[in-house]
Amino acid sequence: IEKTVEQYLEEIGNCAALESVTITPQVDGRIIKIHFTDGQEVRTGDPLFTIDPRPYEAALAKAEATLARDEAELTLNTLQLDRSKDLVPQDYLSPQDFDQLKTNVASAQADVAESKAAVEQAKIDLEYCYISSPIDGKTGVRQVDVGNVVTASGQTDLLSIQRIDPIYVDFTV
């Protein structure tokens, strides 16, 4: 319907971001690079901060080495069990010793599963060293500089990002 509006109201309104995200570290370390400037428009996936990845790369290498060792141990235990299967019926190997070989295989399998989980955790921690934007928006003022040490358990917020396109306008009439 088209018609003339004869009454106008003047009210104060507030602009509110559609989305607002606070960036916090998920691993401990020293900030070695900041990839944006305050107030910059960023897109989803754009790099924001880099935390020193070297300790996490070393932890990943150690976890992978432990996994390789555990897999080799599992292979050896499996071979020993396979070789011993024919010895039990002929009484060349006691049932107790055969049970111990089966237990060794089961234990080695558990060690391999634990090592695989450690490798996955190390990969996740390494990924957390490279902080990127989870949304499109405008960055606020960064709270840390290059060289600052941040902690995952700390209360240090690194940055806030707000999506301002589109934006909400709230006002009370």
Secondary structure by P-SEA (a helix, b strand, c coil): ccccccbbbbbbbbbbbcbbbbbbbcccccccccccccccccccccccccccaaaaaaaaaaaaaaaaaaaaaaaaaaaaaaaaaaaaaaccccaaaaaaaaaaaaaaaaaaaaaaaaaaaaaaaaaacbbbbccccccccccccccbbbbcccccccccccccccbbbbbcc
